[in-house]
Amino acid sequence: MFMNKFLGIAIIVLALAIAIVPAFTDCQSQGKSLTTTTGKAVPMKCHWNGIAEIGVAVPLVTVGAMMTLNRRKNNLMTMGVLGIVLGGMAIAFPNGLIGVCTTPTMICHTVMKPALTVFGSLAIVGSLGAMVLGRKAKD
């Protein structure tokens, strides 16, 4: 029971990191943006990636909260599967679905992308741990 609560809280913390880190590591937060031929500033890909990560983090917070509150075997297994999928999405957005800026020296390429990959991977590991514990739990 204690371990489920620990994993749930850890997933909540990871989800908050997934939501917050892009806000400070995208190019727009550093004062950079693309300009069109008309002179209008347009956000870069990394900004849209950060917005998408909020869409991953909100349900991941819910998954973590449900892990801390539930004791039933089926619920823990289901939350584990959802956590794995959401962790995979947190990795997929910066690494291919949306991507980050192409210049390798940009902060989104050097900080945001690796951080989101690590946080998503840890969410997957934590969710797998919850599934293993849920499998061993008594119903």
CORLINJO-V551439 format. One record per run of one state. SS is the DSSP state (@ for helix, = for strand, . for the rest). FROM is the first residue (numbers start at 1). TO is the last residue. If there is no record, write none. Layout:
ss: {SS:SS}
from: {FROM:FROM}
to: {TO:TO}
This chain:
ss: {.:@:.:@:.:=:.:=:.:@:.:@:.:@:.}
from: {1:2:26:27:31:34:36:41:43:45:70:73:98:107:137}
to: {1:25:26:30:33:35:40:42:44:69:72:97:106:136:139}
